[in-house]
Amino acid sequence: MSHASMSIEADRPVPARRRRNTGRSILLVFLAIFVIAALSSVAFIANLAHTFNSQTQSIPQAFPQERFRPVKPTEGPAAQAQNILLLGSDSRGDGLNLAEAGDPSNQRSDTIMWLHVPADRHHLYLMSIMRDMWVDIPGVGPAKINAAMAYGGVPLVVQTLEGLFKTRIDHVAVIDFQGFKSVTDALGGVQVNVPLDFTSVHGNFTFKAGPQKLDGDQALAFVRERYAFVDGDYQRVKDQQLFLRAVLNEVMSPATMTNPFKVTTLVKEISPYVSVDSTLNAATLGALALSLNGVRGSDVIAFTLPTLGTGTSADGQSIVLADDNALTAIGKALNNDTLGEYLQTAGLG
């Protein structure tokens, strides 16, 4: 199917105001789990590693051809920094498998996050990228950035983002929303402070504002819902962040950290819903987790990539306008490993 003939449904309109993301990613849950494992026996760590490696799906072609990619710095702090692309999807199966392999499909990346791990390992920087941001997708032309997955799978998403920031991505992880259900049940439920009343079309669950302990089915409905909100995806992103914070707090609690059975169950339950590039295995993830063992929740700095607000494309889609100055500045900060300084100067940190 040609690019021109592929029909992709336009997303719901997005509001003009900007939002600030304060959430964390499922990958941080994995990091926390492997830090916990590092405190246990070698046999326990080996068992966890085998579970992770055998149950996660490997993305056979996560990156574009080398000639299309920026060169990673080989000297200075930036050489030791890591950039990890996190993609969230609302469906798993043939469509997602095709997208992961680099083939066109009907799959879009509902959530796009760039995790920057600086060389000093004192912080983690999580940048959310608006899925409706209007960009130039290589080989396709102007489109919403989340359409890159549909046109060329994970490799095209990577190529698009690396082109925008002129920065190399080291690893990729694709997380399916069904993983939210599994991790919630493995933890015995998760306490979330629901920000407002709503009824989800996913399972017809009603949520009341205030603290509420969610089971797996409720958690999945909570993180997927957007139609119940005036601002649609913006509230859905906020709810996902609330949930992820709650999960991370539960994982790092003494009740979990001192329970090897619970840790093993978590890895077993989450792994089937995660796809990673071929180099992001348990050994790589475990080493990264150990290097971050001094990082706490307050050291995770999350922000949204600045944009120029919203507009309308030539074919009538409601879009988010890219801020070229922000893209250039953040790309430079990533390449120099000075993202923290940039965020403070820009008032985003």
Beta strands, then each sheet from edge to edge (+ up, - down):
strand 1: 57-59
strand 2: 82-89
strand 3: 111-117
strand 4: 124-128
strand 5: 133-137
strand 6: 141-144
strand 7: 171-176
strand 8: 190-194
strand 9: 198-199
strand 10: 206-207
strand 11: 210-214
strand 12: 274-277
strand 13: 300-304
strand 14: 307-312
strand 15: 318-322
sheet 1: 1+ 12+ 7- 2- 3+ 4- 13-
sheet 2: 6+ 5- 15- 14+
sheet 3: 8+ 11-
sheet 4: 9+ 10-
end
